[in-house]
Amino acid sequence: MSFRWSDIPNPFRWLLLSVGSLLARFGVIEPRRVERTTDLAWPRIVTGLARMSKSAADVAMVGIALGPAAIAGIGLAAPFWGLAFGIGGGIAGATIGLVSQRYTGGTAEEVSLAVTTSGLVVVAIMLPLAALYWLVPHQLIALVGNDAASIAYGADYLKVVALGVPFAALNLIGSRTLVGADDAWTPMMLRAGGAVVNVALNAVFIFALGMGVVGAAMGTVVANVVVLAAFVVGFAVGRLPLVGEFPVALSLGWPHTTLEDVRDVLTIGTPLVFTNVARRGAQFPMLAIVALFGPNVLAAYVVARRVRDLMDTPGWGFSLASSSLVGQELGTGDERAADSYGRQVLWFGVGVYLVSAALVFVFAEQIGRVFVDDPSILPLVTTFIVVACVSVVFRGVSGGATGPLRASGDTRWPFYGQLLGLYVFALPVALLGAVTVPIPGLEAVTPLGIEALYAALVIETLVPAVVTYYRFETGTWKAISRSYRPDSQPSD
């Protein structure tokens, strides 16, 4: 019998099943759906943990080799990489919705067209962005930072990592394609494996070859190329050694796309792109505002964001599992089952968020010590981590509600939620903490202080959660899905 990595027991699946089983006892989710959701979610969660842990390791390695200025430089460059990642993720969000519906209610040709169209669209967007990062990295980093050494490090990092932007976006398309076809295991193996390769290469480039931030960027580029090569071989051949069979085979025959398919990808993906851009783009002004509080507060804030990113990885799995499962039910025309799946997976995910946030809350100080050893900063870092524990739970709500909306093609409301949460509420609240606000006819209002940053961390996740969940509850998304799915009749 051939060996397959999925035959090895893993603690991640066990933990999710444990939480799901507990929720099933209280009637939150049907027992039969716990296992199916877990099988789709846990590989993506592991992928998220690997990628977020890789980001933390990158910063730690560069810090050891070059010091705080290099850490700041990568921190300044990270939002630009995140912006590209968010755009690619938006197009890939359209991919999972289209693939999941065609996988159950369409044909292999329709699936292939959805994937190749997504790939062509994302490359057309990413190449100009990568060229911009390569040509004017110093000018871009200087828009955010004000320290010459940090700007120089950030520009060096951004210029090299720009080469990996198209490859990273195509990897997202490949990953979402497989998840939409009910296979979350394969993309986990490939992308988590890529994260491990990335860390190993960074260690060689940074420490053995003394390449500093350029080495960190090169590790990211090479790892993304390796992962994309694996996706291409798997889709072309139909399987990969040790990983196993691919559920989707892509045809490279003509046509690669049609105007109708491009329209569908752009119609569904554009709001998701704007949602991601709104979320990630807010990092630029937010970092500038936090910097007004001084370097210690900025460091504590960055650490809290890193920790929250790690706690947010369940959303990687549950949101995509929801999109896949809901999309498959919509593809057969069973809207009642789609609604039930969306609702139950949402609360399953929130339960997992509560457990992880509670664990981090208890060990907040110990986690802070992993990042800083200065006793004068540690209490500040600990407080920010505690606030991050509160704010991340709302990410579970918004991510769970976005899954069904994305599967149906109703992707505008998550964008509205992000705009309101970040730009109308979080950024102004954070600014009130740092600056004196002149009000005509009254004395200037004293800055609110660091408490405003704590409030902003919570508000930026709370508002999108409220908006997105409201849209999910209306049920309008089920009607919208009818214009995107294969021929079927609604069950309502």
N, C-alpha and C positions, 0 to 999 in steps of 0.2 A: 504494500500500500504506500502511495506517495506521501511524502511529508508536506504539511501545510502549516504555516505559522498560526493560523486561526484555531488549530487543534489545541494550542497551549492555553490552559486556564489563565484568566487575567483578573486582577483585583478591581479594575475599573468597572467591568461589566457586573461583577458581584455587588459592588457598592450601589450602582444604579438600580439593580434588581431589588436590593434590600429596601431602598427608599420607595421604589415603585410598589413593592409588595405591602409596605406599611400604608401607603396612600390607598391601595386597593381595599384594604380592610375598612377604611372609612368611606368607601364608595366614591373616591375622587377619580379613579380610573379603573376601567375594566381589567381584570387580571390578564386576559388574553392579549390585551394591547400593551401591557407593561413590557413583555419580552420583545415584541416586534419593535416598539419604540426604542428600547434599550439597544437592540442589535444595530439599529441605524445610528443612534446618537453616540454611543460610547467611542467608536473609532474616531469620529470627528472631534470629540472632546479631547481624546489623546493627542490628535493632531494639533489642536489648539494649545494644549499644555506644552507640547514639544516646541511649537513655534514661539510661544510667549517666553518659555524658559530659555530658548535660544537668544531672544532679544536681551533678556536679563544677563545671560552669560557674556554676550558681546560687550555690554557696558562694563561688566566686572573685569573682563580681560583687558580692555583698553585702559580702564582706570588703573589697574595694576602696572601696566606697561608705561603709561604716559601721564597719568594723573588726572585731576579734576577738569582741566581745560579740555582734554580730549573727550571726557564723558559729556561735558556741556556741548561740544561740537557735534557729537553723534545725536545728542538730544535735540539740537537745533535742526539737524538734517532729517531726523525721523519723521516729522510731519509731512515732508515732501514725499518720502517713500510711502507713507501711509495714505497720502492723497491718491497716488497711483494705484495702490492696492484697493482703495475704496472704489475707484472708478471701475477697475477690473471686476471687483466683487459685485457691483451693481449689474453689469452685463451678465456675469455668471448667475446672478439671481434670476434673470430672465431664462437662462439656460435650464435651470432646475425645474422651473414651472412648466416650460414647454416640453422638456424631455419626460417628466413624470406623467403628464397627460397622454403623450403619444406612446409612451412605453406600455400603457395598459389599454388605450383606446385607439391607437393609430397603427402605423406601419414602421418597419425598419428604415425605409427610405425617409419618412417624415422625421424620425429621430435623428438620422444622419444629417439632414438638412438643417435642423435646429442647431446642432452642434457646430457644423462647419460655418454656418452663418454667424453664430456667436463668436467663433474664433476670428473670422475676418473682420467683424465689427470692432472687436477689442484691440486687434493689432493696428487697425486704422487710427484708433484713438491714442494708443500707447506710443507709437513711434514718434509723433511730434513732441509728446511730453518728455520722452527719454532724450530727444535731441535738445530740448530746452534745458534739462538738468545738466547735460554734458557741456553745453556751450557757455552757460552763464551761472555756474554754481555759486561763485563768490557773491555775485549780486543778489541771488536769491536768499542765501543764508544771512546776508547783511540786513535783509528786510526784517528779520526776527531778532538777531543778536546784536550786541553792542560791544563785545569784548573781542579784540583783534585776534588773540590766539584761538579762542573758541570758533570764531568765524573761519579761520584758516583750516582748522581741523574739519569742521563741518563741510566746507567746500571741497576738500580733498575726498572726503567720504562720499558726498553726493555725486560728484563727477563720475566716480568709478561704479557706484551702485546703479547709476542710470542705465548701464548696459544690461542690467538684469530685469528692468521694468517690463518689457514685452514678454519675457519668459515667465515671470511671476504671474502675469495676467492670464496667459494661456494655461498655466497650471491650475488656476482657479476654474477655468472652463472645463478642463478635463475632470477635475474633482467633482464639480457640481453635476456633470453628466452622469457619472457613476452613481452618485447619491440619488439622483432622479430615477435611476434604473434599479433602485432598491439595494445598492451595494455601497456601503460606507466603509467596508473593510479595506478594499483595495486602495482608495485614495489616502486612507490613514497610513497604510504601510509605506506608500510612496512619499507622501509629504512629511510624515514624521521621520522617516528614514533620511529625507533630504535635510531636515533640521539637525539630525545627528551628524551628517556629513558636514554641514555648515559649521557646527561647533568645532569639529575635528580640524577642518581646514583653517579656521580662525586661529586655533592654537598654534598650528604650524606657521602660518603667515605672520602672526603678530609676534610670537615669542622666538621661534626658531629662525625665521628670516628677518625679523626686526622691521616689518613693513607697517606697523602701527595701524592707523585708521584705514589706510588703503588696503591693508591685509584683511581687515574686518569686512570691508566692502567687497573685496574679491571673493572671499568665502561665500558671501551671499549670492553673488552672480554665478559662480561655478555650481553651487548646490542647486540653484533653480534650473540651470541648463541640464544637469543630470536628471532631475525629476521630470522635466518635460520630455527628455529622450525616452524615459521609461513609459510615460503615458503614450507617446507616439507608437512605440513598439507594441504595447499592449493593445491599443485600438486597432492596429494594423494586423497583428498576428492573432489576436483573440485571447492571449494569455501571457503570463510572465512566470518564469521559474520562481518557485517558493511562494509567490503571491497567489497564483491560480488563474481561473478563467475570468475574462471580462464579459459582463452581461450585454454589452453594446459593441457592435462592430460598425466601424465607420466606412462609408464608401467614398472614395476619392473621385468617382466618376462625375461627369458633367450632368447637371449643373451643381456647383458647389453651394449655390444659394439662389434664392429668388427674391424679387422685390417684396413679395408678401411676407416671406420669412424675415427679411431685414426689417420690415415695418413692425412685425410682431416683437422681435427682439428689442427694437428701440422703444416701442410703446410700453412694454413691460419694464425694460431695463432702465430707461431714462429717469423715472422717479426714484428708482433705487440708487442710481448713480448720484442724483442730487441729494438723496438722504445721506449717503455715505460721505459725500463731499461736505455737506453741511456739518456732519458730525466731526469729521477729521479736520476740516478747514478751520473750525473754531479753536483748534489747538494753537494756531498762530497768534491770534490776539490774546488768548488766555495765558499763554506763556509770557507774553510781553507784560500783561497785567501782574501776574504772579511775581515777575522779576522786580517789580516796584517795591515788593516787601523785603527784598534783600536775598542774598545767595542762600542763606540757611533755609528760609521758607521755600525758596524755589527747589532746593534739593529735596526737602521733605515732600513737597507736592509731587515731584517727579517719581519719587519712591512709591507714594500712594497710588499713583496712576499705574505703575508697573504691577503692583500687587493687585489692584482692581482688574487689570487686564487678565491676570492669571485666574482670578475668581470668576471672571466673565466667560471662561472657556466652555462651561456647560451650554451657554447659548449657541455656541458654534454647532453643537450636536442637536439640541432640541429644536432649534429654529429650522434647521435643514431637514431633520426627521419629519417635522410637522409639514413642511412644504412638500416633501416627497409623498407622505402618506395621504395628506389631504388632496394633493394633486392627482394621485392615483384613483381615489374615490370619485373625484370630480370627472376624471377621464371616463369613468363608467356611467356617469350621470347620477350617481347616488349622493345627492347633496346632504341628506340627513346624516349619512355616515361620515361625510366630510366634516360637517359641523361638529359632530361628536368627537371625532379624532382630534380636530383642532383644539377643542375645549379641554379635553383630557390631557393631551400632550402639554398644553400650556401650563396647567397646574402641576403636572408631574415635574416639569422643568423648574417651576418656582420652588417646589419642595426641595429640589437638589440645591438650588441657590441658597435657600435658608440654612441648610446643613453646612455648606462650605463657608458661608459668611459667619456663621456662629463659631466654627472652628478657628478661623482666622482672627475673629474678635478676641477669643480667649488667649491666643498666642501672639497678639499684636506686637508686644514689646520684643519678644524673641525673634519675630520675623524682621522687625526693624533693625535688630543687631546684625542681620545678614548683610544689610546695605551700608550701615554706618557704625562706627565704633566711638564716635565723639559723644561723651555723656551730655554735653551741652545741647546737642541737636536731637538726641534719641527721644526725649519726651515729646518733642514736636512731631517727629516722624511717627511715633506711636499714635498720637492723636489723629493725624491724617489717615493712618491705616484704619483706625476705628471708624472714622467717617466714611471711608471707602467701603467698609463692610455694610453700612446702611444703604449707601447709594447703589450698590451692585444688585441688590434684590430687585429693584425696579427695572434693571436691565433684563432680568428674567421675565418680567411681565411683558415688556415691550417686544423682546425677542420672540416669546411664545406667541404673541398676537400677530407679529409680522409674518410668521410662517404661513398661516392660511391665506393671508392677504397676498403674499408673494406667489403662492401656488395658483391662485385664481386670476392673477394679473391686476389686482387692485392694489397698486403699489404707491399711490400718491400720499395717502394719509400718514404712513411712517415718515415721509419727507416733511410733511407739515408739522408733525410732532417734534422732529429734530430741530426745525427752524425755531419753533416757539421755545423749546426747552433751552437751547443753546444761546440764541441771539436775542430773543426778547426777554428772557429771564436770567440765565446763568451769567452771561458776560456782564450785563449791567450790574447785577448784584456783586460780582467780584470787583468790578471797578469802584463801586461805592465803598468797598473796604480799603481802597488804597488812596483815593483822591478826595479833595475837598470839593463839594458840589455847591456852586453859587446859585442861590435862589433869589430872584428879584423881590425886593421888599423885606427880605428876611436875612438873618445872619447865616453865614455859610454853615452847612451841615458838617459836623466833624466826621471824618472817615470812620466807618464801622469797625475797621480792624480786621484781624485774621479770621474772626468768626464769619465774615462775609465769604471767605474762601470755602469754609466748611459748608455753608449754606449752598454755595454755587455747585459744589460737588454733588449734593443731593438733588438739587433742583434740575440739573442737566439730565438726570435719568428719570426723575419723577414725572415731569411734564410729558415727555414722549410716551411713557407708559400709560398715562391717562388717555392721551389722544388716540394711540394705537388700539388700546383695549376697547375704547368706545366704538371705534370703527368696526372692530371684530364683532362686537355685540349687536350691531345693527343688522348683520347678515347680508348686507348689500353685496359683499364680495362674491357670494354664491351666484347671484344673477350676472355679475360682470364676467365670471368665468365662462359663461355659455358662449361668449363670442370668440374664445380662444381654444376651447376643447374640440376634439373630433366630434362627428355627428353623434348626438345622444340626446335623450330627453331628460329634463330635470325630474327629480323624484318628489319634489315638493308640490 
